[in-house]
Amino acid sequence: MILGNLNRFDEQIVRFEILPNHPLLAENLLEYLSFKIGVLLHHHCEIINPDVCGKVSRLLYDMCKYNNMELQFTPKINLQEMATALGLHRATFSKVLSELKKKSIIGNATQKEIEILDIEGLAKYARSPFAL
């Protein structure tokens, strides 16, 4: 098996040149990594849960909470990464999004925007052991 090359910066360059001279880069990197850790924790907690709609609803609800309960926000990860984090195939994830949209729980759910129409309904599905 051939693996791709791993590009890596020398630790000294990162610590003493890149981070001090580019604080916004460091801030964005920390925010991105903290979000990825949250997604990993979601994945860990949800891996044994068979309730697909509940998984997706919980992720969307938590993302909404992460964005200060804004009902329209730009996700920090793409839809494929969301599906993967939940242990779902992309098609299954999209099907659940379509069901939530039909029930007027969510509006747009794209790479650039997620729109929550009914936060109480989403919270109900997120808590329900057998949603939809």
C-alpha positions as CSV (number, residue, x, y, z in Angstrom):
1,M,0.0,0.0,0.0
2,I,1.3,3.4,-1.0
3,L,0.5,6.3,1.4
4,G,0.6,9.9,0.4
5,N,3.4,12.2,1.6
6,L,2.9,13.9,4.9
7,N,3.9,17.6,4.8
8,R,5.1,18.8,8.1
9,F,6.6,22.1,9.4
10,D,9.6,22.0,11.8
11,E,8.4,22.6,15.3
12,Q,10.8,25.6,15.8
13,I,9.4,27.3,12.7
14,V,5.8,26.9,13.8
15,R,6.5,28.0,17.4
16,F,8.8,30.9,16.8
17,E,8.0,32.2,13.3
18,I,4.5,31.2,12.0
19,L,2.4,31.5,15.2
20,P,3.9,34.7,16.6
21,N,3.8,36.5,13.2
22,H,0.3,35.3,12.2
23,P,-2.0,35.3,15.3
24,L,-5.2,35.1,13.2
25,L,-3.9,32.0,11.6
26,A,-3.2,30.5,15.1
27,E,-6.7,31.5,16.3
28,N,-8.4,30.0,13.2
29,L,-6.3,26.8,13.6
30,L,-7.3,26.4,17.2
31,E,-10.9,27.1,16.5
32,Y,-10.9,24.5,13.7
33,L,-9.1,21.9,15.8
34,S,-11.5,22.4,18.7
35,F,-14.4,21.9,16.4
36,K,-12.9,18.8,14.9
37,I,-12.4,17.4,18.5
38,G,-16.1,18.1,19.1
39,V,-17.0,16.2,16.0
40,L,-14.8,13.3,17.0
41,L,-16.5,13.2,20.4
42,H,-19.8,13.2,18.6
43,H,-18.7,10.3,16.6
44,H,-17.5,8.4,19.6
45,C,-20.8,8.9,21.4
46,E,-23.0,8.2,18.4
47,I,-21.2,5.2,16.9
48,I,-23.4,2.6,18.7
49,N,-26.7,4.6,18.4
50,P,-28.9,3.1,15.6
51,D,-31.2,6.1,15.5
52,V,-30.0,7.9,12.3
53,C,-32.3,10.8,12.5
54,G,-31.5,11.4,16.1
55,K,-27.8,11.4,15.3
56,V,-28.2,14.0,12.5
57,S,-30.6,16.1,14.6
58,R,-28.2,16.1,17.6
59,L,-25.3,17.1,15.4
60,L,-27.3,20.0,13.8
61,Y,-28.6,21.1,17.2
62,D,-25.1,21.1,18.7
63,M,-23.8,23.0,15.7
64,C,-26.6,25.6,16.3
65,K,-25.6,25.8,20.0
66,Y,-21.9,26.2,18.9
67,N,-23.0,29.1,16.8
68,N,-24.7,30.9,19.7
69,M,-28.1,29.5,18.8
70,E,-28.1,31.3,15.4
71,L,-30.7,29.6,13.3
72,Q,-28.7,30.3,10.1
73,F,-25.0,29.6,10.1
74,T,-22.1,28.5,8.0
75,P,-20.9,25.0,9.1
76,K,-17.2,24.7,9.9
77,I,-17.1,21.2,8.2
78,N,-18.7,20.0,5.0
79,L,-21.6,17.6,4.7
80,Q,-19.4,14.7,3.9
81,E,-17.4,15.2,7.1
82,M,-20.6,15.5,9.1
83,A,-21.8,12.1,7.7
84,T,-18.5,10.5,8.3
85,A,-18.4,11.8,11.9
86,L,-21.7,10.1,12.5
87,G,-20.7,6.9,10.9
88,L,-23.2,7.4,8.0
89,H,-22.9,7.1,4.3
90,R,-23.3,10.5,2.6
91,A,-26.5,9.3,0.8
92,T,-28.1,8.3,4.2
93,F,-27.1,11.6,5.7
94,S,-28.7,13.5,2.7
95,K,-31.8,11.4,3.0
96,V,-32.2,12.4,6.7
97,L,-31.6,16.1,5.8
98,S,-34.4,15.8,3.2
99,E,-36.8,14.2,5.7
100,L,-36.1,17.0,8.2
101,K,-36.6,19.5,5.4
102,K,-40.0,17.9,4.4
103,K,-41.1,18.2,8.1
104,S,-40.1,21.9,8.0
105,I,-37.5,21.4,10.8
106,I,-34.6,22.7,8.6
107,G,-34.5,24.8,5.5
108,N,-31.2,25.0,3.5
109,A,-28.6,22.5,4.4
110,T,-25.6,23.0,2.1
111,Q,-21.8,23.3,2.3
112,K,-22.2,27.0,2.8
113,E,-25.3,27.3,5.0
114,I,-27.5,25.5,7.4
115,E,-30.8,27.0,8.2
116,I,-32.9,25.8,11.2
117,L,-36.6,26.6,10.9
118,D,-37.9,24.9,14.0
119,I,-35.4,24.7,16.8
120,E,-37.9,23.1,19.2
121,G,-38.7,20.4,16.7
122,L,-35.0,19.8,16.1
123,A,-34.4,19.5,19.8
124,K,-37.2,17.0,20.1
125,Y,-35.7,14.8,17.4
126,A,-32.3,15.2,18.9
127,R,-33.6,13.9,22.2
128,S,-35.9,11.2,20.8
129,P,-34.7,7.6,20.8
130,F,-36.6,7.0,17.6
131,A,-36.9,10.2,15.6
132,L,-39.1,10.7,12.5
